[in-house]
Amino acid sequence: MTHEQVQNNQYDPRTKLFIVMCLSSLAVFLEDLVLMTGVLIVALGISFYFQSEVLKAIYKLRKFLWIFVAMVFIQSIFTSGGEELFSIGDITVLSSLGVTRGISIILRIMIILVSATIMGTSSSRDIVQGLYQWKIPYELAFMVAIAIRFLPLLKEEAVDIITAIQLRGLELEKVPWGKKIKIYSYLIMPMISSVIVKSRELAIAVEMRGFRAYPTRTSYRVLHLSIKDYAVMFSAGLITAAILSIYFGDFINLAG
């Protein structure tokens, strides 16, 4: 077992899940850009502490940078109010309020994505067991684990199909965007069909092993929360509640 694995295993997966819930709650309820930037920095620090692959995830997001930029423009176009920054005729393309809301959406997405990498440091088996010990029905916990497991399968199917196209002499990088979108639309159905076939095979395998044959389940592996886990969860919950109470208290005072 490596040093990173030992460090990650010092914490119960439920502790990591609780931290993710706190960070995601702050991302959803907060609207102040300074506070949201602070939450993102804290999420990055926690993710680095748990030795997650956050840098790899951020590096992959570079391909979607144009989507983030488009969000800012869309928010500016459909949001009225604020100072006009750039306009074409009578149409306001960029406004201060629209840019602020666009950046807030980007920060929310970044916080949630960075928080999700924290759960990647625990195995899906431990996550399911932790949810089950939280009195969540095992069927729901199992569905969550299967959904997480199928995301890499979708990626593998997409990579295999694109590789097959490139082996036939088609260079997607040189294809215009219009034709590229049309090509990708043709790839969706084979990819979905392959995933459906695998899901049926998984359902058959699960039924053959007697899934839900008995009303209760027993598990060889039982998770136990340590004092460190309780301390981390208490601190995270207390800080989150304090930030939200102060934020909404100031918001109510300003509205009044």
C-alpha positions in Angstrom: 0.0 0.0 0.0 1.4 3.4 -1.0 1.7 6.5 1.2 -1.2 8.1 -0.8 -3.4 5.1 -0.2 -2.6 5.1 3.5 -3.4 8.8 3.8 -6.7 8.4 1.9 -7.8 5.4 4.0 -7.3 7.4 7.2 -10.8 8.9 6.5 -14.1 7.2 6.1 -15.8 7.7 2.7 -18.7 9.2 4.6 -16.5 12.0 5.8 -15.4 12.8 2.3 -19.1 12.6 1.2 -20.1 15.0 3.9 -17.3 17.5 2.9 -18.5 17.3 -0.7 -22.1 18.0 0.4 -20.9 21.1 2.4 -18.9 22.4 -0.5 -21.7 21.8 -3.0 -24.2 23.5 -0.7 -22.0 26.6 -0.5 -21.7 26.5 -4.3 -25.4 26.4 -4.8 -26.5 29.0 -2.1 -23.7 31.6 -2.3 -23.8 34.3 -5.0 -21.0 36.6 -3.9 -18.0 36.1 -6.2 -15.4 36.7 -3.5 -16.9 34.1 -1.2 -17.4 31.6 -4.1 -13.7 32.1 -5.1 -12.7 31.4 -1.5 -14.8 28.2 -1.5 -13.2 27.1 -4.7 -9.7 27.6 -3.3 -10.7 25.7 -0.1 -12.1 22.9 -2.3 -8.8 22.8 -4.3 -6.8 22.6 -1.0 -9.0 19.8 0.3 -8.7 17.9 -3.0 -4.9 18.2 -3.0 -4.9 17.0 0.6 -6.7 13.8 -0.3 -4.3 13.3 -3.2 -7.1 13.4 -5.8 -6.6 13.8 -9.6 -7.9 17.3 -9.6 -5.1 18.7 -11.8 -5.9 16.0 -14.5 -9.6 16.9 -14.3 -8.9 20.6 -14.7 -6.6 19.9 -17.6 -9.4 18.0 -19.3 -11.7 20.9 -18.9 -9.6 23.1 -21.2 -11.6 21.6 -24.2 -14.7 23.1 -22.7 -13.3 26.6 -22.2 -15.4 28.0 -25.1 -18.5 26.7 -23.3 -17.6 28.8 -20.2 -17.0 31.9 -22.3 -20.3 31.3 -24.1 -22.1 31.1 -20.7 -20.9 34.6 -19.9 -22.1 36.0 -23.2 -25.5 34.2 -22.9 -26.0 35.5 -19.4 -25.2 39.0 -20.5 -27.6 38.9 -23.4 -30.5 37.6 -21.5 -29.9 39.5 -18.2 -31.1 43.0 -17.9 -29.5 45.4 -15.5 -26.1 46.5 -14.6 -23.7 48.7 -16.5 -23.5 48.2 -20.2 -20.0 47.1 -21.2 -20.4 46.2 -24.9 -23.4 46.4 -27.3 -24.2 45.9 -30.9 -26.9 48.4 -31.9 -29.7 48.1 -29.4 -28.6 44.6 -28.2 -26.5 44.6 -25.0 -23.9 41.8 -25.5 -22.0 42.4 -22.3 -23.2 43.9 -19.1 -21.7 44.0 -15.6 -24.6 42.1 -14.1 -24.5 39.5 -16.9 -20.8 39.0 -16.5 -21.1 38.6 -12.8 -23.8 36.0 -13.1 -21.9 34.2 -15.8 -18.8 34.0 -13.7 -20.8 32.8 -10.7 -22.1 29.9 -12.8 -18.6 29.0 -13.9 -17.4 29.1 -10.2 -20.3 26.9 -9.2 -19.5 24.3 -11.8 -15.8 24.4 -10.9 -16.5 23.9 -7.1 -18.8 21.0 -7.8 -16.3 19.3 -10.2 -13.4 19.8 -7.8 -15.5 18.5 -4.9 -16.4 15.4 -7.0 -12.7 14.5 -7.4 -12.5 14.1 -3.6 -14.9 11.1 -3.8 -12.6 9.6 -6.5 -10.1 8.8 -3.7 -12.4 6.1 -2.3 -13.4 2.9 -3.9 -17.0 2.5 -5.2 -17.4 -0.4 -2.8 -16.6 1.7 0.2 -18.9 4.5 -1.0 -21.8 2.0 -1.4 -21.1 0.6 2.1 -20.9 4.0 3.6 -24.2 5.0 2.1 -25.8 1.8 3.2 -24.6 2.4 6.8 -26.2 5.8 6.6 -29.5 3.9 6.3 -29.8 4.7 2.6 -31.5 1.7 0.8 -28.9 -0.5 -0.7 -30.6 -0.4 -4.0 -30.2 3.3 -4.3 -26.5 3.1 -3.1 -25.9 0.4 -5.7 -27.5 2.5 -8.4 -25.1 5.4 -7.5 -22.1 3.1 -7.7 -23.2 1.7 -11.1 -23.8 5.2 -12.5 -20.2 6.1 -11.4 -18.9 2.9 -13.0 -20.7 3.5 -16.3 -19.1 7.0 -16.8 -15.7 5.5 -17.7 -17.4 3.0 -20.0 -19.1 5.8 -21.9 -15.7 7.4 -22.3 -14.1 4.2 -23.5 -16.9 3.6 -26.0 -16.5 7.1 -27.4 -12.7 6.8 -27.6 -13.0 3.4 -29.4 -15.5 4.8 -32.0 -13.4 7.9 -32.7 -10.3 5.7 -33.0 -12.1 3.5 -35.5 -13.1 6.5 -37.6 -9.5 7.8 -37.6 -8.1 4.5 -38.7 -10.4 4.8 -41.7 -8.5 7.9 -42.8 -10.8 10.6 -41.4 -9.0 13.3 -39.5 -11.6 14.9 -37.2 -9.3 17.8 -36.3 -9.4 19.0 -39.9 -13.1 18.6 -40.4 -15.2 21.8 -40.2 -17.4 22.3 -37.2 -20.6 21.8 -39.1 -19.6 18.4 -40.5 -17.9 17.4 -37.2 -21.2 17.9 -35.3 -23.0 15.8 -37.9 -20.4 13.0 -37.5 -20.7 13.1 -33.8 -24.5 12.8 -34.1 -24.0 9.6 -36.0 -21.8 8.2 -33.3 -24.3 8.7 -30.5 -26.6 5.8 -31.4 -23.9 3.1 -31.6 -22.4 4.3 -28.4 -25.8 4.2 -26.6 -26.6 0.8 -28.1 -23.3 -0.7 -26.8 -23.9 0.7 -23.3 -27.5 -0.7 -23.3 -26.1 -4.1 -24.2 -23.6 -3.9 -21.4 -26.3 -2.8 -18.9 -28.4 -5.8 -19.8 -25.5 -8.1 -19.3 -24.9 -6.5 -15.9 -28.6 -6.9 -15.0 -28.4 -10.6 -15.8 -25.2 -11.0 -13.8 -26.7 -9.3 -10.8 -29.9 -11.4 -10.9 -27.8 -14.6 -11.3 -26.0 -13.7 -8.0 -29.3 -13.3 -6.2 -29.5 -9.5 -5.9 -32.4 -8.6 -3.5 -33.1 -12.2 -2.8 -33.3 -11.4 0.9 -34.8 -8.4 2.6 -31.6 -7.6 4.5 -27.9 -7.7 3.5 -24.8 -8.5 5.5 -21.4 -7.2 4.6 -17.9 -8.6 5.4 -16.5 -5.0 5.4 -18.0 -2.7 8.0 -16.9 1.0 8.1 -16.2 2.7 11.4 -16.0 6.4 12.0 -13.0 7.5 14.0 -12.6 10.5 16.2 -10.8 12.3 13.3 -13.8 11.6 11.1 -16.3 13.1 13.6 -14.0 16.1 14.2 -13.7 16.8 10.4 -17.4 16.4 9.8 -18.3 18.6 12.8 -15.9 21.3 11.7 -17.1 21.2 8.1 -20.7 21.4 9.2 -20.1 24.2 11.7 -18.1 26.3 9.2 -20.7 25.8 6.4 -23.6 26.7 8.7 -21.7 29.8 9.9 -21.0 31.0 6.4 -24.6 30.5 5.3 -26.1 32.1 8.3 -23.8 35.2 8.1 -24.3 35.4 4.3 -28.1 35.2 4.4 -28.2 37.4 7.5 -26.4 40.2 5.6 -28.5 39.5 2.5 -31.7 40.0 4.5 -30.4 43.2 6.1 -29.5 44.5 2.6 -32.9 43.6 1.3 -34.6 45.2 4.2 
